[in-house]
Amino acid sequence: NSVCFFGHSTVVTAQGNRFFKSNKNSVIFWDKLEGEMLGEVVGHSDAILQVDVHLATRRMVTASLDRTARLWKIPDPKEEKKKGRVTRMCKFGCGFLAEEKGVAEHEGECPMRDVTCEACGDTVEAGRLQTHCNEDCRERKITCECGVVVVSKDMEAHSTDGCPVVKVKCEKCAGMVKKADLVKHKAESCPERKVDCALGCGKFFAHSHAFKHEASECPHREETCAECEDVVEHCKMTHHRERQCASRMISCRKCGLEMKFMQGMKHDANECPKRNVPCSVCKEGVPMDEREHHEQNTCPKRPTPCKYLLHGCFARTPLDELEAHEAQCSFIPPEPEPEPEEVEAESPMAEEVEMEKEITNCSKCQFSLKGCPKCEGKFCAKCMTQSGLPNKGLCLTCTKQEILKARKTKSTAQVKMQF
């Protein structure tokens, strides 16, 4: 059975009385009882990841990062001695095992021998010399990002004082910026640089706050009116809603009806009952709801029948011209000739009136008689009502005269309506 240990940079395997350990691109093995290094096998070009040993057949399999797996025959030092071979291992500890001559040649080229760096004078292993010269040597030449070739030991001083591309910390935004670009960064691209409002409100703030300010704080930011959907500046929104919005509510100055402003022109032109419309007769402007009354009753140009209608004049003349027409009307009746004066004789009717003055009660119903205001005669209101005549506070004779007069007036009005 074998035990493997992982997690470090090497792989260790125990098999029988031997230990096997990977060493970069080789495998070293020991005698675990005597602690003696028995040998090393070298052949991979990269680090070894897995070692598996089978002592019965003296075979070993290794897997490496160089994407290869190798099968090894494990050398046995005791058998080598039996064959008359005297072997030893490299004194530099690389694990190389061979005869004396081969080991001596190997030690002159062993990668673990000490050599001196020509640039800095440090002593390093021969296998690490190239890496030392490229990565660790204090005197190696390094090309800075700015293009200047600097010795490694002077790089720190160059980066601190003279390199234009070394990154320094911006004291405003705490970002790392090239030293040569620091002034430009503060002026143009630093998120904490001071800028004024792009909408023109005059305020100054950090550039990182600009979006929030212009979106929700600036009085000149644009907003959409909820009523008419026009885009208006925030500081002008109140004035817009009160004075300019097409959907604001207004009252008609003539009729008092409330409506949207956009409906006002249509209302004033076609719907308002108080709008001015021309009179069909005089062409003067009058309120719509008063036009009919104006045309029939107050219009100075309304057609009016001549007062001589009953005499045959059927002309309908404008009211303001009626007086001139009636003065020249061809149907003016001739003036009646003066009648000779006659001595009035006492008529029987007068005698009856005098008699009625003496009578105070009705002879039929004994109801008290009343005086007629026109002829000073007396009459019974109760008997007149029962006879079907209207009670106008007059005597029978005067009541009949009034009825005849009313019928005559009615017929005249009917004739006027025909013309």
LUMDRENTOR-378615 format. One record per residue (C-alpha): residue number from 1; residue in three letters; x, y, z. Coordinates in steps of 0.5 Angstrom, whole numbers, plus 500, padded with zeros to 3 digits. Layout:
LUMDRENTOR-378615
+-----+------+-----+-----+-----+
: pos : code :  xx :  yy :  zz :
+-----+------+-----+-----+-----+
: NUM :  ALA :   X :   Y :   Z :
...
+-----+------+-----+-----+-----+
//
This chain:
LUMDRENTOR-378615
+-----+------+-----+-----+-----+
: pos : code :  xx :  yy :  zz :
+-----+------+-----+-----+-----+
:   1 :  ASN : 500 : 500 : 500 :
:   2 :  SER : 502 : 507 : 499 :
:   3 :  VAL : 500 : 514 : 502 :
:   4 :  CYS : 500 : 520 : 498 :
:   5 :  PHE : 500 : 527 : 501 :
:   6 :  PHE : 498 : 533 : 497 :
:   7 :  GLY : 497 : 541 : 498 :
:   8 :  HIS : 504 : 543 : 498 :
:   9 :  SER : 508 : 545 : 492 :
:  10 :  THR : 511 : 537 : 492 :
:  11 :  VAL : 508 : 530 : 492 :
:  12 :  VAL : 511 : 525 : 498 :
:  13 :  THR : 509 : 518 : 497 :
:  14 :  ALA : 511 : 512 : 502 :
:  15 :  GLN : 512 : 505 : 499 :
:  16 :  GLY : 515 : 500 : 503 :
:  17 :  ASN : 521 : 502 : 506 :
:  18 :  ARG : 522 : 508 : 501 :
:  19 :  PHE : 520 : 515 : 501 :
:  20 :  PHE : 519 : 518 : 494 :
:  21 :  LYS : 518 : 526 : 494 :
:  22 :  SER : 517 : 530 : 487 :
:  23 :  ASN : 522 : 536 : 487 :
:  24 :  LYS : 520 : 541 : 481 :
:  25 :  ASN : 521 : 537 : 475 :
:  26 :  SER : 524 : 530 : 478 :
:  27 :  VAL : 523 : 525 : 484 :
:  28 :  ILE : 528 : 524 : 489 :
:  29 :  PHE : 527 : 517 : 494 :
:  30 :  TRP : 530 : 515 : 500 :
:  31 :  ASP : 531 : 509 : 505 :
:  32 :  LYS : 526 : 511 : 510 :
:  33 :  LEU : 530 : 507 : 515 :
:  34 :  GLU : 537 : 509 : 514 :
:  35 :  GLY : 535 : 516 : 512 :
:  36 :  GLU : 540 : 515 : 506 :
:  37 :  MET : 538 : 519 : 499 :
:  38 :  LEU : 538 : 513 : 494 :
:  39 :  GLY : 537 : 517 : 488 :
:  40 :  GLU : 533 : 522 : 483 :
:  41 :  VAL : 530 : 521 : 476 :
:  42 :  VAL : 529 : 527 : 472 :
:  43 :  GLY : 525 : 528 : 465 :
:  44 :  HIS : 519 : 532 : 466 :
:  45 :  SER : 519 : 539 : 464 :
:  46 :  ASP : 514 : 542 : 469 :
:  47 :  ALA : 512 : 541 : 476 :
:  48 :  ILE : 510 : 534 : 478 :
:  49 :  LEU : 503 : 533 : 480 :
:  50 :  GLN : 502 : 525 : 482 :
:  51 :  VAL : 507 : 520 : 483 :
:  52 :  ASP : 505 : 512 : 484 :
:  53 :  VAL : 510 : 507 : 486 :
:  54 :  HIS : 510 : 499 : 485 :
:  55 :  LEU : 516 : 496 : 488 :
:  56 :  ALA : 515 : 489 : 486 :
:  57 :  THR : 516 : 491 : 479 :
:  58 :  ARG : 521 : 497 : 481 :
:  59 :  ARG : 517 : 501 : 477 :
:  60 :  MET : 514 : 508 : 478 :
:  61 :  VAL : 509 : 513 : 474 :
:  62 :  THR : 509 : 520 : 474 :
:  63 :  ALA : 504 : 525 : 472 :
:  64 :  SER : 506 : 533 : 470 :
:  65 :  LEU : 504 : 539 : 468 :
:  66 :  ASP : 507 : 539 : 462 :
:  67 :  ARG : 501 : 534 : 460 :
:  68 :  THR : 506 : 528 : 460 :
:  69 :  ALA : 506 : 521 : 464 :
:  70 :  ARG : 512 : 517 : 465 :
:  71 :  LEU : 514 : 510 : 467 :
:  72 :  TRP : 521 : 510 : 470 :
:  73 :  LYS : 525 : 504 : 473 :
:  74 :  ILE : 527 : 505 : 480 :
:  75 :  PRO : 535 : 504 : 481 :
:  76 :  ASP : 537 : 500 : 487 :
:  77 :  PRO : 544 : 502 : 489 :
:  78 :  LYS : 545 : 495 : 493 :
:  79 :  GLU : 545 : 492 : 486 :
:  80 :  GLU : 549 : 497 : 483 :
:  81 :  LYS : 555 : 495 : 488 :
:  82 :  LYS : 554 : 488 : 487 :
:  83 :  LYS : 556 : 489 : 480 :
:  84 :  GLY : 562 : 493 : 482 :
:  85 :  ARG : 559 : 500 : 481 :
:  86 :  VAL : 561 : 505 : 486 :
:  87 :  THR : 556 : 511 : 486 :
:  88 :  ARG : 555 : 517 : 490 :
:  89 :  MET : 550 : 523 : 490 :
:  90 :  CYS : 551 : 530 : 487 :
:  91 :  LYS : 554 : 534 : 493 :
:  92 :  PHE : 549 : 540 : 492 :
:  93 :  GLY : 543 : 536 : 494 :
:  94 :  CYS : 540 : 536 : 487 :
:  95 :  GLY : 539 : 528 : 488 :
:  96 :  PHE : 543 : 526 : 482 :
:  97 :  LEU : 546 : 519 : 483 :
:  98 :  ALA : 552 : 516 : 478 :
:  99 :  GLU : 559 : 514 : 478 :
: 100 :  GLU : 564 : 518 : 481 :
: 101 :  LYS : 566 : 521 : 474 :
: 102 :  GLY : 559 : 522 : 472 :
: 103 :  VAL : 558 : 526 : 478 :
: 104 :  ALA : 564 : 530 : 478 :
: 105 :  GLU : 562 : 532 : 471 :
: 106 :  HIS : 555 : 533 : 473 :
: 107 :  GLU : 557 : 538 : 479 :
: 108 :  GLY : 560 : 543 : 474 :
: 109 :  GLU : 553 : 544 : 471 :
: 110 :  CYS : 549 : 542 : 477 :
: 111 :  PRO : 543 : 547 : 477 :
: 112 :  MET : 543 : 548 : 484 :
: 113 :  ARG : 551 : 550 : 484 :
: 114 :  ASP : 552 : 557 : 487 :
: 115 :  VAL : 554 : 562 : 482 :
: 116 :  THR : 555 : 570 : 483 :
: 117 :  CYS : 550 : 575 : 479 :
: 118 :  GLU : 555 : 579 : 475 :
: 119 :  ALA : 550 : 585 : 476 :
: 120 :  CYS : 549 : 586 : 483 :
: 121 :  GLY : 554 : 581 : 486 :
: 122 :  ASP : 549 : 576 : 490 :
: 123 :  THR : 550 : 569 : 490 :
: 124 :  VAL : 544 : 565 : 487 :
: 125 :  GLU : 543 : 558 : 485 :
: 126 :  ALA : 545 : 557 : 477 :
: 127 :  GLY : 538 : 554 : 476 :
: 128 :  ARG : 535 : 561 : 478 :
: 129 :  LEU : 540 : 565 : 475 :
: 130 :  GLN : 536 : 567 : 469 :
: 131 :  THR : 530 : 568 : 474 :
: 132 :  HIS : 534 : 573 : 479 :
: 133 :  CYS : 537 : 577 : 473 :
: 134 :  ASN : 530 : 578 : 470 :
: 135 :  GLU : 526 : 579 : 477 :
: 136 :  ASP : 530 : 580 : 483 :
: 137 :  CYS : 537 : 583 : 481 :
: 138 :  ARG : 537 : 590 : 484 :
: 139 :  GLU : 541 : 592 : 478 :
: 140 :  ARG : 537 : 590 : 473 :
: 141 :  LYS : 534 : 595 : 468 :
: 142 :  ILE : 526 : 596 : 468 :
: 143 :  THR : 523 : 600 : 463 :
: 144 :  CYS : 517 : 604 : 466 :
: 145 :  GLU : 510 : 605 : 463 :
: 146 :  CYS : 513 : 612 : 462 :
: 147 :  GLY : 518 : 610 : 457 :
: 148 :  VAL : 524 : 611 : 461 :
: 149 :  VAL : 529 : 606 : 463 :
: 150 :  VAL : 531 : 605 : 470 :
: 151 :  VAL : 535 : 601 : 475 :
: 152 :  SER : 531 : 597 : 479 :
: 153 :  LYS : 533 : 600 : 486 :
: 154 :  ASP : 531 : 607 : 483 :
: 155 :  MET : 524 : 605 : 481 :
: 156 :  GLU : 521 : 607 : 488 :
: 157 :  ALA : 524 : 614 : 487 :
: 158 :  HIS : 523 : 615 : 480 :
: 159 :  SER : 515 : 613 : 481 :
: 160 :  THR : 515 : 617 : 487 :
: 161 :  ASP : 518 : 624 : 484 :
: 162 :  GLY : 519 : 623 : 477 :
: 163 :  CYS : 514 : 618 : 473 :
: 164 :  PRO : 509 : 622 : 470 :
: 165 :  VAL : 504 : 616 : 469 :
: 166 :  VAL : 505 : 614 : 476 :
: 167 :  LYS : 498 : 613 : 479 :
: 168 :  VAL : 496 : 618 : 485 :
: 169 :  LYS : 490 : 619 : 489 :
: 170 :  CYS : 485 : 624 : 488 :
: 171 :  GLU : 484 : 628 : 494 :
: 172 :  LYS : 476 : 629 : 492 :
: 173 :  CYS : 474 : 623 : 489 :
: 174 :  ALA : 479 : 618 : 492 :
: 175 :  GLY : 481 : 615 : 485 :
: 176 :  MET : 487 : 613 : 483 :
: 177 :  VAL : 490 : 617 : 477 :
: 178 :  LYS : 496 : 618 : 473 :
: 179 :  LYS : 500 : 624 : 476 :
: 180 :  ALA : 501 : 627 : 469 :
: 181 :  ASP : 493 : 627 : 468 :
: 182 :  LEU : 491 : 629 : 475 :
: 183 :  VAL : 490 : 637 : 474 :
: 184 :  LYS : 486 : 635 : 467 :
: 185 :  HIS : 482 : 629 : 472 :
: 186 :  LYS : 480 : 635 : 477 :
: 187 :  ALA : 478 : 639 : 472 :
: 188 :  GLU : 474 : 635 : 467 :
: 189 :  SER : 473 : 628 : 469 :
: 190 :  CYS : 473 : 628 : 477 :
: 191 :  PRO : 466 : 626 : 479 :
: 192 :  GLU : 467 : 630 : 485 :
: 193 :  ARG : 469 : 637 : 481 :
: 194 :  LYS : 464 : 643 : 482 :
: 195 :  VAL : 460 : 644 : 476 :
: 196 :  ASP : 454 : 649 : 475 :
: 197 :  CYS : 447 : 647 : 473 :
: 198 :  ALA : 446 : 646 : 466 :
: 199 :  LEU : 439 : 648 : 466 :
: 200 :  GLY : 441 : 655 : 468 :
: 201 :  CYS : 439 : 655 : 475 :
: 202 :  GLY : 445 : 658 : 477 :
: 203 :  LYS : 447 : 653 : 483 :
: 204 :  PHE : 454 : 649 : 484 :
: 205 :  PHE : 454 : 642 : 486 :
: 206 :  ALA : 459 : 636 : 485 :
: 207 :  HIS : 458 : 633 : 478 :
: 208 :  SER : 456 : 626 : 481 :
: 209 :  HIS : 450 : 630 : 484 :
: 210 :  ALA : 448 : 633 : 477 :
: 211 :  PHE : 443 : 628 : 475 :
: 212 :  LYS : 439 : 628 : 481 :
: 213 :  HIS : 439 : 635 : 481 :
: 214 :  GLU : 437 : 636 : 474 :
: 215 :  ALA : 432 : 631 : 475 :
: 216 :  SER : 428 : 632 : 481 :
: 217 :  GLU : 431 : 639 : 484 :
: 218 :  CYS : 432 : 644 : 479 :
: 219 :  PRO : 427 : 649 : 479 :
: 220 :  HIS : 428 : 650 : 471 :
: 221 :  ARG : 427 : 642 : 470 :
: 222 :  GLU : 422 : 640 : 465 :
: 223 :  GLU : 415 : 637 : 467 :
: 224 :  THR : 409 : 635 : 464 :
: 225 :  CYS : 402 : 638 : 465 :
: 226 :  ALA : 397 : 633 : 468 :
: 227 :  GLU : 392 : 637 : 464 :
: 228 :  CYS : 394 : 639 : 457 :
: 229 :  GLU : 400 : 634 : 457 :
: 230 :  ASP : 405 : 640 : 455 :
: 231 :  VAL : 412 : 640 : 457 :
: 232 :  VAL : 413 : 646 : 462 :
: 233 :  GLU : 419 : 648 : 467 :
: 234 :  HIS : 417 : 647 : 474 :
: 235 :  CYS : 418 : 654 : 476 :
: 236 :  LYS : 413 : 656 : 471 :
: 237 :  MET : 408 : 650 : 472 :
: 238 :  THR : 403 : 654 : 477 :
: 239 :  HIS : 403 : 660 : 472 :
: 240 :  HIS : 402 : 655 : 466 :
: 241 :  ARG : 396 : 652 : 470 :
: 242 :  GLU : 393 : 659 : 472 :
: 243 :  ARG : 394 : 663 : 466 :
: 244 :  GLN : 396 : 658 : 460 :
: 245 :  CYS : 394 : 651 : 460 :
: 246 :  ALA : 389 : 650 : 455 :
: 247 :  SER : 385 : 645 : 460 :
: 248 :  ARG : 384 : 650 : 466 :
: 249 :  MET : 377 : 652 : 468 :
: 250 :  ILE : 374 : 658 : 466 :
: 251 :  SER : 368 : 662 : 467 :
: 252 :  CYS : 364 : 665 : 461 :
: 253 :  ARG : 364 : 673 : 463 :
: 254 :  LYS : 357 : 673 : 460 :
: 255 :  CYS : 353 : 667 : 462 :
: 256 :  GLY : 357 : 665 : 468 :
: 257 :  LEU : 358 : 658 : 465 :
: 258 :  GLU : 364 : 654 : 467 :
: 259 :  MET : 368 : 650 : 462 :
: 260 :  LYS : 375 : 649 : 460 :
: 261 :  PHE : 379 : 654 : 456 :
: 262 :  MET : 380 : 650 : 450 :
: 263 :  GLN : 372 : 650 : 449 :
: 264 :  GLY : 371 : 658 : 451 :
: 265 :  MET : 372 : 660 : 443 :
: 266 :  LYS : 367 : 655 : 441 :
: 267 :  HIS : 362 : 657 : 447 :
: 268 :  ASP : 363 : 664 : 446 :
: 269 :  ALA : 361 : 663 : 438 :
: 270 :  ASN : 356 : 658 : 438 :
: 271 :  GLU : 353 : 656 : 445 :
: 272 :  CYS : 353 : 662 : 450 :
: 273 :  PRO : 346 : 664 : 451 :
: 274 :  LYS : 348 : 671 : 452 :
: 275 :  ARG : 353 : 672 : 446 :
: 276 :  ASN : 351 : 678 : 441 :
: 277 :  VAL : 347 : 676 : 435 :
: 278 :  PRO : 345 : 681 : 430 :
: 279 :  CYS : 337 : 683 : 430 :
: 280 :  SER : 334 : 680 : 423 :
: 281 :  VAL : 331 : 687 : 423 :
: 282 :  CYS : 335 : 692 : 425 :
: 283 :  LYS : 342 : 688 : 424 :
: 284 :  GLU : 344 : 691 : 431 :
: 285 :  GLY : 347 : 686 : 436 :
: 286 :  VAL : 343 : 684 : 442 :
: 287 :  PRO : 344 : 678 : 447 :
: 288 :  MET : 341 : 671 : 444 :
: 289 :  ASP : 336 : 670 : 449 :
: 290 :  GLU : 333 : 677 : 448 :
: 291 :  ARG : 333 : 677 : 441 :
: 292 :  GLU : 326 : 675 : 440 :
: 293 :  HIS : 323 : 680 : 445 :
: 294 :  HIS : 327 : 685 : 442 :
: 295 :  GLU : 325 : 684 : 435 :
: 296 :  GLN : 318 : 683 : 437 :
: 297 :  ASN : 317 : 689 : 442 :
: 298 :  THR : 323 : 694 : 442 :
: 299 :  CYS : 327 : 694 : 436 :
: 300 :  PRO : 326 : 701 : 432 :
: 301 :  LYS : 326 : 698 : 426 :
: 302 :  ARG : 320 : 692 : 427 :
: 303 :  PRO : 314 : 692 : 422 :
: 304 :  THR : 308 : 696 : 425 :
: 305 :  PRO : 301 : 697 : 422 :
: 306 :  CYS : 299 : 703 : 420 :
: 307 :  LYS : 293 : 706 : 425 :
: 308 :  TYR : 289 : 707 : 419 :
: 309 :  LEU : 288 : 699 : 418 :
: 310 :  LEU : 281 : 700 : 419 :
: 311 :  HIS : 280 : 705 : 414 :
: 312 :  GLY : 284 : 700 : 409 :
: 313 :  CYS : 291 : 702 : 410 :
: 314 :  PHE : 295 : 695 : 410 :
: 315 :  ALA : 302 : 698 : 410 :
: 316 :  ARG : 307 : 695 : 415 :
: 317 :  THR : 312 : 700 : 416 :
: 318 :  PRO : 318 : 700 : 421 :
: 319 :  LEU : 317 : 703 : 428 :
: 320 :  ASP : 322 : 709 : 427 :
: 321 :  GLU : 318 : 711 : 420 :
: 322 :  LEU : 311 : 710 : 422 :
: 323 :  GLU : 310 : 717 : 424 :
: 324 :  ALA : 312 : 720 : 418 :
: 325 :  HIS : 308 : 715 : 414 :
: 326 :  GLU : 301 : 716 : 418 :
: 327 :  ALA : 302 : 723 : 417 :
: 328 :  GLN : 302 : 722 : 409 :
: 329 :  CYS : 298 : 716 : 409 :
: 330 :  SER : 293 : 716 : 403 :
: 331 :  PHE : 287 : 712 : 408 :
: 332 :  ILE : 287 : 718 : 413 :
: 333 :  PRO : 279 : 719 : 414 :
: 334 :  PRO : 276 : 726 : 412 :
: 335 :  GLU : 275 : 730 : 418 :
: 336 :  PRO : 267 : 730 : 420 :
: 337 :  GLU : 263 : 736 : 419 :
: 338 :  PRO : 261 : 740 : 425 :
: 339 :  GLU : 254 : 739 : 427 :
: 340 :  PRO : 249 : 744 : 428 :
: 341 :  GLU : 248 : 745 : 436 :
: 342 :  GLU : 241 : 743 : 438 :
: 343 :  VAL : 238 : 744 : 444 :
: 344 :  GLU : 238 : 738 : 449 :
: 345 :  ALA : 231 : 735 : 451 :
: 346 :  GLU : 230 : 731 : 457 :
: 347 :  SER : 230 : 724 : 454 :
: 348 :  PRO : 226 : 719 : 457 :
: 349 :  MET : 232 : 715 : 459 :
: 350 :  ALA : 234 : 722 : 463 :
: 351 :  GLU : 228 : 721 : 467 :
: 352 :  GLU : 229 : 714 : 468 :
: 353 :  VAL : 236 : 715 : 471 :
: 354 :  GLU : 232 : 721 : 476 :
: 355 :  MET : 227 : 715 : 478 :
: 356 :  GLU : 233 : 710 : 479 :
: 357 :  LYS : 236 : 715 : 484 :
: 358 :  GLU : 230 : 715 : 488 :
: 359 :  ILE : 230 : 708 : 488 :
: 360 :  THR : 235 : 704 : 493 :
: 361 :  ASN : 233 : 697 : 493 :
: 362 :  CYS : 232 : 692 : 487 :
: 363 :  SER : 224 : 691 : 485 :
: 364 :  LYS : 225 : 683 : 484 :
: 365 :  CYS : 230 : 681 : 489 :
: 366 :  GLN : 230 : 687 : 494 :
: 367 :  PHE : 238 : 687 : 494 :
: 368 :  SER : 241 : 694 : 495 :
: 369 :  LEU : 242 : 698 : 488 :
: 370 :  LYS : 249 : 700 : 486 :
: 371 :  GLY : 251 : 707 : 483 :
: 372 :  CYS : 254 : 706 : 476 :
: 373 :  PRO : 261 : 711 : 475 :
: 374 :  LYS : 259 : 712 : 468 :
: 375 :  CYS : 252 : 715 : 468 :
: 376 :  GLU : 251 : 715 : 475 :
: 377 :  GLY : 245 : 710 : 474 :
: 378 :  LYS : 243 : 705 : 479 :
: 379 :  PHE : 243 : 697 : 478 :
: 380 :  CYS : 243 : 690 : 481 :
: 381 :  ALA : 249 : 686 : 481 :
: 382 :  LYS : 246 : 680 : 483 :
: 383 :  CYS : 240 : 680 : 478 :
: 384 :  MET : 246 : 682 : 472 :
: 385 :  THR : 250 : 676 : 475 :
: 386 :  GLN : 244 : 671 : 474 :
: 387 :  SER : 243 : 674 : 467 :
: 388 :  GLY : 250 : 672 : 465 :
: 389 :  LEU : 253 : 678 : 464 :
: 390 :  PRO : 260 : 680 : 467 :
: 391 :  ASN : 260 : 684 : 473 :
: 392 :  LYS : 264 : 690 : 471 :
: 393 :  GLY : 261 : 695 : 476 :
: 394 :  LEU : 257 : 698 : 471 :
: 395 :  CYS : 249 : 699 : 470 :
: 396 :  LEU : 246 : 694 : 464 :
: 397 :  THR : 247 : 700 : 459 :
: 398 :  CYS : 254 : 701 : 460 :
: 399 :  THR : 256 : 694 : 461 :
: 400 :  LYS : 253 : 692 : 454 :
: 401 :  GLN : 257 : 698 : 451 :
: 402 :  GLU : 263 : 696 : 454 :
: 403 :  ILE : 262 : 689 : 451 :
: 404 :  LEU : 260 : 691 : 444 :
: 405 :  LYS : 267 : 696 : 444 :
: 406 :  ALA : 271 : 690 : 446 :
: 407 :  ARG : 268 : 685 : 440 :
: 408 :  LYS : 270 : 691 : 436 :
: 409 :  THR : 277 : 692 : 439 :
: 410 :  LYS : 278 : 684 : 438 :
: 411 :  SER : 276 : 684 : 431 :
: 412 :  THR : 281 : 690 : 429 :
: 413 :  ALA : 287 : 686 : 433 :
: 414 :  GLN : 285 : 680 : 428 :
: 415 :  VAL : 285 : 684 : 422 :
: 416 :  LYS : 292 : 687 : 424 :
: 417 :  MET : 295 : 680 : 425 :
: 418 :  GLN : 293 : 678 : 418 :
: 419 :  PHE : 298 : 683 : 416 :
+-----+------+-----+-----+-----+
//
